Amino acid sequence: MATKNKGFLDAFREVGKEKGISLEVLFDAIEAALISAYKKNFNSAQNVRVALDRTTGEFNIYVVKNVVDEVKNDVTEISLADAQKIHPDYAVGDVIEEVIKPANFGRIAAQTAKQVVVQRIREAERNNIFEEYSERANDILTGVVQRMEGKNVIIDLGRTEALLTPAEQISTENYTPNERLKLYIVEVKKTTKGPQILLSRTHPGLLKRLFELEVPEISDGSVEIKSVAREPGMRSKIAVYSKDENIDPVGSCVGQRGLRVQAVVDELHGEKIDIVKWNQDPAKYIANSLSPAKVVSVAVKEDAKISKVIVPDYQLSLAIGKEGQNARLAAKLTGWKIDIKSETQAEQNDLADGMEVVPVTSEKSFSVD
């Protein structure tokens, strides 16, 4: 007997389209649900198979039995003699399927199968979301502030929600409902309640990806971001480089009239940004990293990654920065320990400590103040 249920099938097709779930996943869910409904409502331990027509929605239920000489379990086995009554060609070892016709099964199936199908759809939707966002880890996306839960900010991504924890929030930002933000995907976890997407506004990767979006020369590979250092909400530094001598990597990131870098600053709500030129020569790179301060000379000890920097007296406070911020960011950017002294201090003491002192001129840089 074939049971017609095309309306039921059409409804699930619509659900699949809405949820972005493949039809085959839904068909499998429906078949599993019908098997579950049959076994539950008819107290059956039989091996059962459901064949669902993907076009018409008709389905048949079959009991599956193995053909044997001697039946030891009449639930899963059928004797050769009984099998040959159905068809004379059956032999021991064959598998026979008999169509069954349980009374009122259409109504029972509709009631019992619903929960199984809904659960399968929910699981498929969660898997789709997990796969979609796990592939985008270390990327940025745009989300809308939904609500606060304690100190956590819940971000609406459209198909799902994500979490911005206090550790990943910029301390100077206030998050208000319906505010649109760009956020960095730190991690995507599988949990019993579905995928958990952890976002960040403080990660250095957010700054890097924002520049990649704003600067075509970075996205096409002609300009490379070599390093990023951030004190989120306060100040950041990026080091950029181009193999092509005809391309100005700093100018590319700044943009005409500063529009490119300003777009990044606006997204980060006023975070100040220094764009410096990367150089394979450590002394020049360290000098550049201290932008906007000008540097007189740099002495380096490469094996220990220690440097001693001399700046004009009037540039000392600028080189160090408020509460040491500029020097601290330069050290993060370069990976070097940087000891900064003024020319007067250098004259009074032998600060080079046996290292070769290299006079340097800072290369082009740009600072948003």
Backbone torsions as a table, in degrees:
resi	resn	phi	psi	omega
1	MET	NA	134.0	176.3
2	ALA	-106.5	131.0	-179.3
3	THR	-101.6	128.0	-178.8
4	LYS	-89.7	133.6	-179.5
5	ASN	-154.5	47.5	-174.4
6	LYS	-65.1	-35.0	178.5
7	GLY	-61.4	-40.9	177.3
8	PHE	-59.7	-45.2	-178.2
9	LEU	-67.4	-41.8	179.0
10	ASP	-60.8	-37.9	179.7
11	ALA	-62.4	-41.1	-179.8
12	PHE	-73.1	-30.0	173.8
13	ARG	-61.0	-41.4	-179.9
14	GLU	-65.4	-40.0	177.3
15	VAL	-62.6	-43.5	179.9
16	GLY	-60.5	-42.3	179.6
17	LYS	-64.9	-42.3	-178.2
18	GLU	-67.4	-39.8	-175.7
19	LYS	-90.6	-6.8	-178.5
20	GLY	72.4	33.8	-178.3
21	ILE	-108.7	136.3	-177.8
22	SER	-64.1	148.3	-179.2
23	LEU	-62.3	-35.2	-178.1
24	GLU	-63.1	-37.3	176.6
25	VAL	-62.7	-41.2	179.5
26	LEU	-69.0	-39.9	177.3
27	PHE	-60.5	-44.9	177.7
28	ASP	-59.8	-40.0	179.7
29	ALA	-63.6	-42.3	-179.8
30	ILE	-64.7	-44.5	179.4
31	GLU	-61.6	-43.7	178.6
32	ALA	-63.6	-37.7	-179.9
33	ALA	-66.4	-40.0	179.4
34	LEU	-66.2	-39.3	176.4
35	ILE	-62.8	-45.3	179.7
36	SER	-61.7	-43.1	180.0
37	ALA	-62.4	-42.9	-179.3
38	TYR	-62.9	-49.5	-176.1
39	LYS	-64.8	-38.8	-177.8
40	LYS	-70.1	-44.7	-173.3
41	ASN	-83.2	-19.0	-179.8
42	PHE	-116.4	17.2	173.0
43	ASN	49.7	42.6	-170.9
44	SER	-103.3	136.7	173.8
45	ALA	-106.4	10.3	-177.8
46	GLN	-68.7	154.7	169.0
47	ASN	-77.4	120.4	-173.6
48	VAL	-122.9	141.0	174.0
49	ARG	-127.2	140.6	176.7
50	VAL	-113.9	132.0	175.5
51	ALA	-111.6	113.5	-177.9
52	LEU	-107.7	124.2	177.8
53	ASP	-75.4	119.6	-174.6
54	ARG	-68.2	-14.7	-176.8
55	THR	-101.0	-47.8	-173.4
56	THR	-93.7	-21.6	-175.6
57	GLY	85.6	2.1	176.7
58	GLU	-73.3	145.0	175.8
59	PHE	-140.1	149.7	174.2
60	ASN	-119.8	148.1	176.7
61	ILE	-111.9	129.3	-178.5
62	TYR	-120.9	139.4	168.1
63	VAL	-93.2	128.1	-176.5
64	VAL	-101.7	126.2	179.6
65	LYS	-135.8	148.6	176.5
66	ASN	-90.3	137.3	178.1
67	VAL	-83.1	124.2	-178.0
68	VAL	-134.3	163.1	175.2
69	ASP	-70.3	-46.8	-176.5
70	GLU	-125.4	121.8	-177.4
71	VAL	-79.5	122.2	175.9
72	LYS	-107.8	-21.8	179.2
73	ASN	-140.1	102.4	-173.5
74	ASP	-73.5	-5.7	176.4
75	VAL	-77.4	-37.5	-174.9
76	THR	-113.8	-4.4	-175.4
77	GLU	-128.7	155.0	175.8
78	ILE	-137.6	140.7	-178.7
79	SER	-71.3	155.7	179.5
80	LEU	-59.7	-40.1	-178.3
81	ALA	-62.5	-45.4	179.9
82	ASP	-67.5	-36.7	179.2
83	ALA	-63.5	-39.9	-177.6
84	GLN	-73.2	-15.4	173.0
85	LYS	-70.1	-30.2	177.9
86	ILE	-77.0	-45.4	176.9
87	HIS	-155.7	128.2	-173.8
88	PRO	-66.3	-15.3	-177.4
89	ASP	-82.7	-7.4	-179.3
90	TYR	-65.6	144.6	178.0
91	ALA	-133.8	164.1	178.6
92	VAL	-58.7	135.2	-178.4
93	GLY	99.8	-16.9	177.9
94	ASP	-72.4	161.7	174.5
95	VAL	-112.3	128.8	-177.8
96	ILE	-113.9	140.5	177.8
97	GLU	-119.6	125.7	179.1
98	GLU	-113.1	130.8	176.0
99	VAL	-71.7	134.3	177.7
100	ILE	-114.5	154.4	-174.5
101	LYS	-131.2	70.7	-179.7
102	PRO	-68.2	137.2	-179.5
103	ALA	-66.8	143.4	175.8
104	ASN	59.3	20.6	-174.9
105	PHE	-68.4	-32.0	180.0
106	GLY	-57.4	-46.4	179.8
107	ARG	-67.3	-43.5	-179.1
108	ILE	-64.4	-42.0	-179.4
109	ALA	-60.7	-43.3	-178.5
110	ALA	-61.8	-37.2	-178.7
111	GLN	-75.1	-47.4	-172.2
112	THR	-81.2	-34.1	-174.6
113	ALA	-71.7	-24.3	-172.9
114	LYS	-54.9	-47.1	-176.9
115	GLN	-62.4	-41.8	-179.6
116	VAL	-64.8	-44.7	-178.5
117	VAL	-64.8	-44.5	179.4
118	VAL	-59.5	-41.2	179.2
119	GLN	-64.2	-42.8	178.8
120	ARG	-63.1	-40.7	179.1
121	ILE	-63.4	-42.8	179.3
122	ARG	-62.4	-43.3	179.5
123	GLU	-64.6	-42.0	179.6
124	ALA	-64.4	-40.6	179.3
125	GLU	-64.7	-41.7	178.4
126	ARG	-63.5	-41.9	178.8
127	ASN	-63.1	-41.5	178.3
128	ASN	-61.5	-43.1	179.7
129	ILE	-65.5	-43.1	179.3
130	PHE	-60.5	-46.9	-179.0
131	GLU	-64.4	-41.3	-179.3
132	GLU	-60.7	-47.4	-174.2
133	TYR	-85.0	-27.4	176.5
134	SER	-66.5	-31.5	176.0
135	GLU	-69.8	-20.0	-178.6
136	ARG	-101.9	10.0	176.7
137	ALA	-56.5	142.3	-176.8
138	ASN	69.3	23.3	175.2
139	ASP	-121.4	176.5	176.3
140	ILE	-115.8	158.0	177.7
141	LEU	-145.3	169.2	176.3
142	THR	-106.4	130.1	178.9
143	GLY	-132.2	169.0	-179.9
144	VAL	-118.8	130.7	177.7
145	VAL	-62.7	121.0	-177.1
146	GLN	-93.8	-54.4	-176.7
147	ARG	-167.0	171.2	174.2
148	MET	-105.3	137.9	171.9
149	GLU	-125.4	97.0	-171.5
150	GLY	66.6	-124.7	177.6
151	LYS	-95.6	-3.9	178.3
152	ASN	-82.3	145.1	175.0
153	VAL	-107.1	126.6	178.4
154	ILE	-93.9	123.6	-176.5
155	ILE	-107.2	128.6	177.6
156	ASP	-86.4	120.4	178.9
157	LEU	-103.4	5.4	-178.7
158	GLY	103.4	-74.7	-179.2
159	ARG	-83.0	-19.3	-176.9
160	THR	-155.9	178.0	177.5
161	GLU	-112.5	156.0	179.3
162	ALA	-134.1	169.1	-171.2
163	LEU	-118.7	129.9	172.3
164	LEU	-114.0	103.0	-175.6
165	THR	-79.2	163.3	179.3
166	PRO	-56.0	-36.0	-178.4
167	ALA	-66.3	-22.5	-177.9
168	GLU	-104.3	7.8	178.9
169	GLN	-95.8	145.4	174.8
170	ILE	-79.6	125.1	-172.1
171	SER	-61.6	-25.8	-178.3
172	THR	-87.6	-3.2	-178.1
173	GLU	-97.5	143.4	170.4
174	ASN	-112.2	128.4	-175.4
175	TYR	-101.1	119.8	-176.5
176	THR	-114.3	145.3	-179.4
177	PRO	-53.8	139.9	179.6
178	ASN	76.6	2.7	176.8
179	GLU	-75.4	133.8	178.7
180	ARG	-92.4	133.2	-177.6
181	LEU	-137.0	150.9	166.9
182	LYS	-95.1	134.6	-174.5
183	LEU	-136.0	154.4	-179.0
184	TYR	-99.4	132.1	179.3
185	ILE	-83.4	109.7	-178.2
186	VAL	-81.9	-45.3	-173.9
187	GLU	-160.3	148.9	173.9
188	VAL	-125.6	120.0	-176.4
189	LYS	-112.1	149.3	170.3
190	LYS	-92.9	127.6	177.0
191	THR	-129.9	171.1	179.9
192	THR	-66.0	-21.0	179.8
193	LYS	-96.9	6.6	-179.1
194	GLY	113.3	-178.0	-178.0
195	PRO	-67.2	138.7	174.8
196	GLN	-111.4	119.5	-176.9
197	ILE	-105.0	118.8	-178.4
198	LEU	-101.5	125.8	-175.3
199	LEU	-113.0	166.0	180.0
200	SER	-145.3	144.2	168.3
201	ARG	-109.4	-5.4	-174.8
202	THR	-104.9	-14.2	-172.7
203	HIS	-65.3	137.9	175.9
204	PRO	-57.1	-29.6	178.9
205	GLY	-61.5	-27.8	178.1
206	LEU	-64.0	-45.6	179.3
207	LEU	-62.7	-43.7	-179.6
208	LYS	-61.1	-46.8	-178.3
209	ARG	-68.8	-31.6	176.7
210	LEU	-64.2	-41.1	177.2
211	PHE	-67.5	-35.7	177.7
212	GLU	-62.8	-34.5	178.7
213	LEU	-73.1	-34.8	-174.3
214	GLU	-88.7	-24.5	-172.3
215	VAL	-114.3	105.6	-179.3
216	PRO	-58.1	-32.7	-179.2
217	GLU	-65.9	-26.2	175.8
218	ILE	-78.4	-45.1	-178.1
219	SER	-65.3	-29.5	178.9
220	ASP	-91.8	-0.1	173.1
221	GLY	90.2	-2.3	-179.0
222	SER	-77.3	-20.5	171.7
223	VAL	-123.4	136.8	-176.3
224	GLU	-120.1	134.5	171.7
225	ILE	-86.0	113.6	-176.0
226	LYS	-85.2	-32.8	-176.4
227	SER	-159.9	152.3	178.3
228	VAL	-135.4	137.0	173.7
229	ALA	-133.6	131.7	-176.6
230	ARG	-131.8	143.5	158.4
231	GLU	-120.2	91.5	-165.4
232	PRO	-51.2	133.1	178.9
233	GLY	83.8	-12.4	-177.3
234	MET	-111.7	-72.5	-177.2
235	ARG	-152.5	149.8	177.4
236	SER	-137.9	160.1	173.1
237	LYS	-132.8	139.9	170.7
238	ILE	-128.1	142.3	176.7
239	ALA	-108.5	126.6	-175.4
240	VAL	-123.9	157.1	-173.9
241	TYR	-153.1	149.2	172.8
242	SER	-138.0	134.7	175.2
243	LYS	-70.7	-26.2	-178.8
244	ASP	-82.0	114.8	-177.9
245	GLU	-65.4	-18.4	179.9
246	ASN	-82.9	-7.4	-179.7
247	ILE	-106.5	128.2	175.8
248	ASP	-90.8	105.0	-175.1
249	PRO	-64.7	-36.9	179.2
250	VAL	-67.6	-47.2	179.7
251	GLY	-61.6	-36.4	178.5
252	SER	-61.0	-39.9	-178.4
253	CYS	-75.6	-30.0	179.1
254	VAL	-73.0	-46.3	-179.7
255	GLY	81.7	166.1	179.6
256	GLN	-62.3	126.0	-176.9
257	ARG	56.3	24.1	176.3
258	GLY	74.2	17.5	-173.4
259	LEU	-67.3	-36.4	-176.4
260	ARG	-69.0	-50.5	-179.6
261	VAL	-66.9	-32.5	-179.8
262	GLN	-65.9	-34.0	177.3
263	ALA	-63.1	-37.6	177.9
264	VAL	-69.7	-44.1	179.1
265	VAL	-59.5	-43.1	-179.7
266	ASP	-63.2	-40.9	179.4
267	GLU	-64.1	-32.8	-179.9
268	LEU	-94.1	17.2	173.8
269	HIS	55.0	46.3	171.6
270	GLY	93.7	7.9	177.3
271	GLU	-60.4	127.0	-178.4
272	LYS	-74.6	142.2	-174.9
273	ILE	-132.4	130.0	171.9
274	ASP	-105.3	127.8	177.0
275	ILE	-109.7	118.1	-176.6
276	VAL	-122.9	159.0	-179.0
277	LYS	-89.2	126.7	176.4
278	TRP	-74.8	144.2	177.4
279	ASN	-140.6	137.8	-179.7
280	GLN	-69.3	-18.6	174.2
281	ASP	-78.4	114.0	-175.4
282	PRO	-56.2	-39.5	-178.1
283	ALA	-62.4	-44.8	179.8
284	LYS	-68.1	-39.1	-179.7
285	TYR	-64.6	-43.5	179.4
286	ILE	-63.4	-42.0	177.6
287	ALA	-60.5	-44.6	179.1
288	ASN	-63.1	-38.4	-174.6
289	SER	-64.5	-21.7	-178.3
290	LEU	-85.9	5.8	175.5
291	SER	-50.7	140.3	13.3
292	PRO	-88.8	7.0	179.7
293	ALA	-74.1	149.7	175.6
294	LYS	-95.0	143.3	-175.0
295	VAL	-116.6	139.4	178.5
296	VAL	-88.5	-49.2	-178.1
297	SER	-155.4	158.4	178.4
298	VAL	-135.1	132.8	172.1
299	ALA	-112.7	133.3	-175.9
300	VAL	-126.5	149.5	172.6
301	LYS	-124.4	95.5	-167.4
302	GLU	-63.8	-38.8	-176.2
303	ASP	-64.2	-30.2	-180.0
304	ALA	-103.5	-3.6	-176.9
305	LYS	52.2	50.1	177.1
306	ILE	-115.8	137.5	177.9
307	SER	-134.9	150.7	174.4
308	LYS	-122.9	124.1	-172.3
309	VAL	-115.9	133.7	176.1
310	ILE	-109.1	129.9	178.1
311	VAL	-125.8	157.5	175.0
312	PRO	-57.2	150.0	-177.6
313	ASP	-52.1	-43.2	-175.5
314	TYR	-74.1	-9.1	180.0
315	GLN	-101.7	-2.1	-173.5
316	LEU	-60.6	-49.1	-178.0
317	SER	-65.7	-34.1	178.5
318	LEU	-68.3	-40.9	-179.0
319	ALA	-65.3	-39.7	179.7
320	ILE	-75.9	-41.0	179.8
321	GLY	83.9	165.7	179.7
322	LYS	-61.7	122.5	-178.8
323	GLU	56.3	29.2	176.0
324	GLY	77.7	13.8	-172.8
325	GLN	-63.7	-45.1	-176.4
326	ASN	-63.9	-44.8	178.9
327	ALA	-65.3	-38.7	-179.3
328	ARG	-64.4	-45.2	179.3
329	LEU	-66.7	-38.2	178.2
330	ALA	-62.4	-39.4	178.6
331	ALA	-65.7	-41.0	177.3
332	LYS	-64.6	-41.2	-176.5
333	LEU	-65.3	-44.2	-174.4
334	THR	-90.3	-23.7	-174.3
335	GLY	79.1	14.2	-179.9
336	TRP	-111.7	148.9	169.3
337	LYS	-80.0	129.0	-174.0
338	ILE	-121.9	119.8	177.0
339	ASP	-107.1	117.5	-174.1
340	ILE	-107.7	130.1	176.8
341	LYS	-135.1	156.8	175.8
342	SER	-82.4	167.4	178.9
343	GLU	-61.8	-38.7	179.4
344	THR	-63.3	-44.5	177.9
345	GLN	-62.5	-36.5	-179.1
346	ALA	-67.6	-36.9	179.5
347	GLU	-68.5	-32.8	-177.2
348	GLN	-79.7	-23.5	-177.0
349	ASN	-136.2	151.8	174.1
350	ASP	-83.4	94.5	-174.0
351	LEU	-87.8	-15.7	-176.0
352	ALA	-71.7	-24.2	177.2
353	ASP	52.3	44.6	177.3
354	GLY	84.2	-5.6	-179.8
355	MET	-83.2	152.5	177.6
356	GLU	-74.2	127.7	-179.9
357	VAL	-90.5	125.2	-177.9
358	VAL	-112.9	114.7	174.3
359	PRO	-64.1	135.1	-178.7
360	VAL	-135.2	156.2	171.6
361	THR	-122.0	122.1	-178.2
362	SER	-59.1	135.2	177.8
363	GLU	-80.9	173.1	-177.1
364	LYS	-54.4	134.0	175.5
365	SER	-143.1	175.2	-179.6
366	PHE	-144.6	136.3	179.0
367	SER	-128.5	134.7	172.1
368	VAL	-95.8	114.6	-179.2
369	ASP	-112.8	NA	NA
